[in-house]
Structure formats: structure tokens, C-alpha cells
Amino acid sequence: MAISGPIKLSNSITEDDLEELANYLPESSVHSTIIVDLNDLSFIEIGPLAFLISRIQQWRSQEIIVEIDAQSASCFSYLQRIDFFNCLGIETPEQFQRHSAAGKFHPAAEISNQSSGLADSLSEKIAEAVIGETCSQDDFTDQPPTEGAFEAIAYSVSELIKNIQQHSKGKGIVISQYYLSKGVAKVAIFDDGIGIKQSFIESGSSYGSNLSNDIDAIQLALQGEVSSKLTASGTSNAVYGGLPDNAGVGLTFLTMLAIRAGGDFTIISGNGLVSSGKATKINQKTVGTFVHLSFNRAQLESFEILLEEIKREVLHLDEEEQQEDLSSLFE
């Protein structure tokens, strides 16, 4: 897709517009410069915002110069507060004083696969920002979290970050926000790594040997039983503890948690998009993997019950095995 003029975003963009946005933003351009016009933008949810950041970074990796025109955008200060410009290395003078975003949002934060301990520390900070409370126990990641919304968000973010650190061979960005009017907490994360399909290929997975497209790869990654099988080398794969045979370690639990907590999910990798409602091929290729999760915050208070239900359904454990294998999810 050649760009004949600026890429102009509409007034309001929500998670329902993710597929349209993914198809609208080209994967590359015959031009050396792309202008992104945000001047009409008054509202954008973190899912589309994170995806926009990922695509801008994708363009830059192709040595395309990207210019952002947003001076007239009514949400300009929000874009500053959420660190949209900062994570893109764009300096914008701020005409306001930053205050605590606790209970509201966590701005865009970078993820590197070299960052030791980042998953645990960052996931706690994001949970504090989105839920508006601090963790009720020390080092929650050392034990299965069972107390409610804080633990559910922290666990979800930690699992997503660890995926990037361990499996994507890239770096990424995570953003989270709580939308008070809807009572919904949302997390968006992406990486610029090898993508889900390539993860299966490079792992030598027997499951991925016949994958022909990105949709099939994403859907395979969501199959919990894939992780409990033997690896391609014939060694036992600890349940959800590594990526020999499941490029989407943790995704099964997280997407099921989102649905059971009154939310939804969208995963984009390569030319595939799989959501809680459908699976479709997108025209523009996405480098790496993008994940968006939403949760009804009130329903997350029953996180312990939801997690037990998911565990029984996916792992098919008897009662004596349940606690032992639940602990393994957090190692």
C-alpha cells in the first residue's frame, strides 16, 4: 500500500476498531516518510494506541521516517500523560504537572528481554495503577495469587512480559488503563520479535510443523493441551513453564480469564487476528505479536475461583494434583 498523503486517524478509536486500524496502517511504504495526522483525534483506547505505537516502530525499523502531527488533537495532553510521545523518542513540552495515576492508568513502559526482574516489578506497578491499591502480600509472584483484582492484573501482566522476555527475541511496550464509566480494566502489550508462527518453527515443535498461516498459529497457541505434551526433543515440558511446544505460553489462561471476567481479547501476529469473537486475516503484516485483554474489574474479585475453573478445564487435573500444578504456573 503506497501512501499518497498523511495517515489521518478519526475522532474516536476504540478496541472495536482494532481490525480496521490494523488493515489501515500499512506494513511498509514506497515513500521514505510517513506522516501520521492525529489532529482530529479526541479519544483513543489503549489497545489501538499500543497498536499504533507498534506500527510506528515497525516503520522505523524499515528505515522509514515517521512524523507525528498532533498539535491540534484534543487528547494531546492525554497522549503526553500516557507517554505516547516519550516511548517514541519525541520531545513535547508539557504544560501540566504530572500527578499519581493510581487507579487510572499506567503509561507506556518498555520491555526488554535482558531486563532481570522486570516482569515482577512492572506487573505490580501496573496493577497498582489500574486497580488503585497495593499488593496485600509481599512478593505475590512467589505464590499463586488468589485474593482478587490486584493479583489477577499483576499475574496477567507478568505472564505477558515473561513471554516477551523468554520467547519473542525482541522488545516491547505495555500499557494498562482502568475505564471507570465501564468498570473495565484493559491491558495492551506488543513486541517486535519473531511472532507466534515463527516461534513454533524455531522451537522445532511437532505441533507447528504443518502451520500454513498466522491464524492457525495463534489458535494453536491458545490450545492449552499443547503445553502439556512432550517437547520435540522428547523431554517433558513443565506446565506453562517454557516454550518448546507452545508459542503462546500463558495465553490460554489469560484469554480464558478475560472471557470469564466479563471481558474479551484480541491477538494479532503476522497476518492473523484472533479475538474472542472471530478469526480473520488482515492485509497488513504485523511484526511480532500484539495482545489486548480486557476484564470487568468487579468480576476479577473472584480471581481465585476463576483460576481454579480454568485450571481444571485446561489441565484436567484431579483434586490432589490441583494445588501442586497451580504453584508451577508461578515459578
C-alpha positions in Angstrom: 0.0 0.0 0.0 1.6 3.3 -1.1 0.9 6.4 0.9 -0.3 9.3 -1.2 -0.9 11.6 1.8 -0.9 11.7 5.6 -2.4 8.8 7.5 -5.3 10.5 9.2 -6.9 8.9 12.2 -10.6 9.5 13.1 -12.1 11.3 16.1 -12.6 8.3 18.3 -10.9 4.9 18.2 -11.8 2.0 20.5 -10.8 -1.6 20.8 -13.7 -2.4 18.4 -11.7 -0.6 15.7 -8.5 -2.7 16.1 -9.1 -4.8 12.9 -9.9 -1.7 10.8 -6.8 0.0 12.2 -4.6 -3.0 11.5 -5.7 -3.0 7.9 -5.5 0.7 7.5 -1.9 1.2 8.8 0.4 -0.1 6.0 3.2 -2.5 6.8 5.6 -0.6 4.7 5.6 2.3 2.2 7.2 3.1 -1.1 7.8 6.6 0.4 10.7 7.4 2.7 8.4 9.4 5.0 5.1 8.7 6.7 3.0 11.4 8.3 0.6 10.4 11.0 -2.1 13.0 11.4 -3.8 12.8 14.9 -5.3 16.3 14.9 -8.9 15.1 14.7 -8.3 12.6 17.5 -10.2 13.2 20.7 -10.4 9.7 22.2 -8.3 6.6 21.8 -8.3 3.5 23.9 -5.0 1.8 24.9 -5.4 -1.2 22.6 -5.4 0.9 19.4 -2.9 3.3 20.9 -0.5 0.4 21.7 -1.0 -1.0 18.2 -0.3 2.5 16.7 3.0 2.6 18.6 3.9 -0.8 17.4 3.3 0.1 13.8 5.3 3.3 14.0 8.2 1.3 15.5 7.8 -1.2 12.7 8.0 1.6 10.1 11.1 3.0 11.7 12.8 -0.4 11.7 12.3 -0.3 7.9 14.2 3.0 7.8 11.0 5.0 7.1 10.9 8.5 8.7 7.7 8.9 10.7 6.4 12.3 11.5 3.6 12.8 14.1 1.2 15.8 13.6 -0.9 16.1 16.7 -0.7 19.7 17.9 -4.4 20.3 17.5 -5.6 17.0 18.9 -7.9 17.5 21.9 -6.4 14.4 23.5 -2.8 15.8 23.2 -2.3 16.1 26.9 -3.6 12.5 27.4 -1.1 11.3 24.8 1.6 13.0 26.8 0.5 11.6 30.2 0.3 8.0 28.8 3.9 8.6 27.4 2.9 8.0 23.8 5.4 10.6 22.6 8.1 9.7 25.1 8.2 6.0 24.1 8.6 7.1 20.5 11.5 9.4 21.5 9.6 12.6 20.6 10.0 15.6 22.9 6.9 17.6 23.6 6.8 20.4 26.2 4.3 19.6 28.9 2.0 22.4 30.1 0.8 20.5 33.2 2.1 18.9 36.3 2.1 15.1 36.5 0.2 13.5 39.4 -0.2 10.0 40.5 -2.2 7.9 38.1 -3.1 5.3 40.7 -6.5 3.7 40.0 -6.5 5.2 36.5 -3.7 4.0 34.2 0.0 3.0 33.8 1.8 4.8 31.0 3.7 3.1 28.2 6.6 1.1 29.6 9.4 -0.6 27.7 10.1 -4.3 28.0 13.5 -5.8 27.2 14.3 -9.5 27.3 17.5 -8.5 29.1 15.8 -6.9 32.0 16.1 -9.2 35.0 13.2 -9.0 37.5 11.3 -6.5 35.2 8.2 -8.7 34.9 7.5 -8.9 38.6 8.3 -5.3 39.5 6.5 -3.8 36.5 3.4 -6.0 36.8 3.0 -4.9 40.4 3.3 -1.2 39.4 0.7 -1.7 36.6 -1.7 -3.5 38.9 -1.4 -0.7 41.5 -2.1 1.9 38.8 -5.1 0.1 37.3 -6.7 -1.3 40.5 -5.8 1.7 42.7 -4.5 -0.4 45.6 -1.2 -2.0 46.6 -0.5 -5.7 46.9 -1.8 -7.3 50.0 1.2 -9.7 50.3 4.9 -9.5 49.7 6.3 -10.9 46.5 3.0 -12.1 45.2 4.8 -13.8 42.2 6.4 -16.3 44.6 3.0 -17.8 45.4 -0.2 -18.3 43.4 -2.2 -15.1 43.6 -5.7 -15.8 45.0 -7.0 -12.6 46.5 -8.7 -10.6 43.7 -8.4 -8.0 41.1 -4.9 -6.7 42.0 -3.4 -10.2 41.8 -5.3 -11.0 38.6 -4.0 -8.0 36.8 -0.4 -8.4 38.2 -0.4 -12.1 37.2 -1.7 -11.3 33.7 0.8 -8.6 33.0 3.7 -10.7 34.5 2.9 -13.6 32.2 2.7 -11.4 29.1 6.0 -9.7 29.9 7.7 -13.0 30.5 6.5 -14.2 27.1 8.4 -11.3 25.5 11.5 -11.8 27.6 11.7 -15.5 27.1 10.3 -16.2 23.7 9.9 -13.3 21.3 13.6 -12.5 20.8 12.5 -8.8 20.8 11.5 -5.9 22.9 8.1 -4.4 23.5 5.7 -1.9 25.2 3.0 -2.5 27.8 0.2 -0.1 28.7 -2.8 -0.5 31.0 -5.8 1.6 32.0 -9.0 1.4 34.0 -12.1 2.9 32.4 -14.3 4.0 35.3 -17.5 4.5 33.3 -17.5 0.9 32.1 -15.8 -0.7 35.1 -13.3 -2.3 32.8 -9.5 -2.7 33.2 -7.5 -3.1 30.0 -4.0 -4.3 29.2 -2.2 -3.9 25.9 1.2 -5.3 25.1 3.2 -5.9 22.0 6.7 -7.0 21.0 8.8 -6.6 17.8 10.0 -10.2 17.9 9.7 -13.2 15.7 5.9 -13.7 16.1 3.9 -16.7 17.1 4.2 -18.7 13.9 7.9 -18.4 13.7 8.2 -19.3 17.4 6.7 -22.6 16.6 9.0 -23.1 13.7 12.2 -22.2 15.5 11.3 -24.4 18.5 11.2 -27.4 16.3 7.7 -28.1 17.6 5.9 -31.0 16.1 2.7 -29.0 16.5 4.0 -26.2 14.3 5.5 -28.3 11.6 2.3 -28.1 9.4 1.3 -24.5 10.2 0.4 -22.7 6.9 -0.7 -19.3 8.2 -0.7 -17.0 11.2 -4.3 -17.5 12.2 -3.6 -21.2 12.7 -0.5 -20.4 14.7 -2.4 -18.1 17.1 -5.2 -20.6 17.5 -2.7 -23.3 18.2 -1.1 -21.1 20.8 -4.4 -20.8 22.6 -4.8 -24.6 22.9 -3.9 -25.4 26.5 -3.3 -29.0 25.8 -0.4 -28.2 23.5 1.7 -27.1 26.5 1.2 -30.3 28.5 2.6 -32.5 25.7 6.2 -33.6 25.2 8.6 -31.3 23.5 10.0 -32.0 20.1 13.2 -33.3 21.8 11.2 -35.8 23.8 11.6 -34.1 27.2 8.8 -33.2 29.4 7.6 -29.7 29.2 6.7 -28.2 32.6 3.1 -27.0 32.5 3.1 -23.5 31.1 6.7 -23.1 32.2 8.5 -22.8 28.9 8.1 -22.6 25.2 9.3 -25.8 23.5 5.8 -26.6 22.2 3.6 -23.6 22.8 4.4 -20.2 21.3 1.7 -18.7 23.4 2.6 -19.9 26.9 0.2 -18.3 29.3 -2.1 -17.0 26.6 -4.6 -19.9 27.1 -5.1 -18.9 30.8 -5.1 -15.2 30.1 -7.7 -15.2 27.3 -9.9 -17.6 29.2 -9.6 -15.4 32.3 -10.6 -12.3 30.2 -13.7 -14.0 28.9 -14.8 -15.4 32.3 -14.2 -12.0 33.9 -16.7 -10.4 31.5 -14.1 -9.1 29.1 -12.5 -10.1 25.8 -9.2 -10.4 24.0 -7.5 -9.7 20.7 -4.3 -11.2 19.4 -2.5 -10.0 16.3 0.6 -11.6 14.8 1.8 -11.6 11.2 -1.3 -11.5 9.0 -3.5 -13.1 11.7 -6.1 -11.6 14.0 -7.9 -13.8 16.6 -10.3 -12.3 19.1 -13.0 -13.6 21.4 -15.4 -13.1 18.6 -13.7 -14.2 15.4 -10.5 -15.0 13.5 -9.6 -13.2 10.3 -6.7 -12.5 8.0 -5.5 -8.9 7.9 -4.0 -7.4 4.8 -1.1 -5.6 6.5 1.6 -7.8 8.2 2.3 -7.1 11.9 5.8 -7.8 13.0 6.0 -9.6 16.4 2.8 -10.1 18.5 0.2 -7.8 19.8 -2.1 -8.8 22.7 -5.1 -6.9 24.1 -7.0 -8.1 27.2 -10.0 -6.5 28.9 -11.5 -7.5 32.3 -14.6 -6.4 34.2 -12.8 -5.3 37.4 -15.6 -6.3 39.7 -15.6 -9.9 38.4 -11.9 -10.1 39.0 -12.5 -10.2 42.7 -13.4 -13.8 42.3 -10.0 -14.5 40.6 -9.2 -17.5 42.8 -12.4 -19.2 41.7 -12.0 -18.3 38.0 -8.4 -19.5 38.0 -9.4 -22.8 39.6 -12.1 -23.3 37.0 -9.7 -22.6 34.1 -7.1 -24.8 35.6 -9.4 -27.8 35.9 -10.7 -27.3 32.3 -7.3 -26.9 30.7 -5.1 -29.2 32.7 -7.7 -31.9 33.5 -6.2 -32.4 37.0 -7.8 -34.4 39.8 -8.3 -32.7 43.2 -4.9 -33.9 44.7 -3.0 -32.5 41.7 -4.6 -29.1 41.5 -2.6 -27.1 44.1 0.8 -28.6 43.1 0.3 -27.7 39.5 -1.2 -24.3 40.3 2.1 -23.5 42.1 4.0 -24.4 38.9 2.3 -21.6 37.0 4.1 -19.0 39.0 7.6 -20.4 39.1 
